[in-house]
C-alpha cells in the first residue's frame, strides 16, 4: 500500500526580467536582470556574515536554483526560509531589485502530493514522486 502526504513548498519565479538602466549621459537602456546570479550574490553577501555551516546550506539551495531549467522552481519550506532570511537581512537593494525581492519574499505557497517510499510485496522500492 502506498502512503501519500502533502508537502508545502514555495514556488519561486526565477526567469529574468527587464530593468531600465540610466546611463551617465542620461539615456535609458533596457537590460535583462539576471535573477539567478542576483539571488546568489544576495544570499552569499559578506554583509550576511555567513558561517561555514550557513554557507553550505546556502550553496545547496543556490545549486538547485542554478540547475533549474524552468521559469519557476519549487523550494521546500526549509530551503525557502533560509533564502528568505538572507533577503530580509541584506541591505543595499536598489529600485531594480524590487521585483527580485518581491519574488523571493512573497513566493506563493503550493502543496504537492508526495508518495512516500514503500516496499512492494516483491521487495522492490518505489521512489518519491511528485504529482
N, C-alpha and C positions, 0 to 999 in steps of 0.2 A: 504494500500500500504506500502511495506517495503522500508526503506531507507537504503542504503549501503554507506559506505565510506571507504577510505584507511587509515589504521593505520600503521605508520612507526615504526618498532621495531628493536631491536638489538638481534641477535642470538648469545648467549654465550655458548661455549662448556664447560661443567662442569664435564666431565669424567676425572678420574685420569690418570696420565701419569707416565712413568718410568723416574727416575733420577739415576745417578750413585753417590754413596756415597764413599768417600775415607776415610778409617779407619786409626786410628793413626799408625798402623803397616804398612801402605802403600798399603794394599789390597783394592780392589774395590768391592762394592756390589750394586746391583740394588734394588731399592725400589720403591713402588708406591708413587707418590707425591699426597697427599690428597688435592685436589683442593678446595673443599667446605670449609674445615677448614682453608686453607690458605687465601681464599678470605675474610673470616670472620675476621681473625687475622689482615690483612692489613686494612680492612675497619673500624675496631674499635680500631686501634692502638692509644695509648696515644700520639704518635708523632703528630697526626692529631688535637689534642686538640678540640675534638667534644664538642659542647654544647648539652644541653638536647634535643632540637628540632632535631638537626642533628643526634643524636644517635637514636631517634625514627624512623626517616626516613630510616636510615641505617638498623635498625633492621627489618623493613618491607621487604626490599629488600633481606636481608640475610635469613629471614624466608621463603620467596618464593623460594630462591635457595635451601635451606636445604630440603624443602618439595618436590622438583622436583625429580622424579624417572627416568627421561630420561637422555640421554647424553648431550642434549642441552636444553637451556631454552630461551624463548623469553622475553625480558625486554622492557617495554615501554620506550620511549626516556627519560622521566624524571628520571626513575629508573636507566637507564644506565648512564646518566650524573652524577648522584650522586655517583655511583660506580666508574666511570672513574675519577672523581675529586679526590677521595681518593687515587687511584693508581698513579695519577700524583703528589700528594703532599707527598706520603710516601717516606721515604728514608731508605735505608738499604737492598735493594734486593741483592740476590746473583745469581750466574750463574744458579742455579737450578730453580729459579723463572722466567727465561727468557720466557718459554712457557706460564706460567701463565700471565705474563704481556702482552705478545703479544695477548693472547686470549681476555683479557679484553680491552686493548687499541685499538685493531684492530678488534673488534667484527663487523661482517658484518651487514649491514642494510638489513632488509627484509620488505616487505609490505604485509599486510593481509587485506582482505576484511572483514569488520565488519558490521553486520546487526544491526541497531540501534533498541532500544526498541520502539515499536509502539503498540497501542491498535488495536485489530481487531474489526470488526463490532459488534461482540457479547461482547465486553468489556474485552476480555482476553488479557493479556500482553504476548508479545513474548520477550524472553531474548536475550542478546547479544551473538552471536555465531561467532566464527572464522571459516573461510573456507580456 
